[in-house]
């Protein structure tokens, strides 16, 4: 493995440290995973699969029933039309 020195903005470094702690990974492993993921995505020209996107975003909505909220929003659009 090659050792590389990089410069990061303070906000990016703070985020990286928090994310590494949250995932219980060394910060260097998190950077390796990110670079590998970026490289593979560029090489294949593919976006993440729906399953991966759903896994990564599962549980993000914390404000009750998301479908109910969506329906109410769409009802507002219908009334405005």
Secondary structure by P-SEA (a helix, b strand, c coil): cbbbbbbbcaaaaaaaaaaaaaacccaaaaaaaaaaaaaaaaaacccccaaaaaaaaccccccccaaaaaaaaaaaaaaac
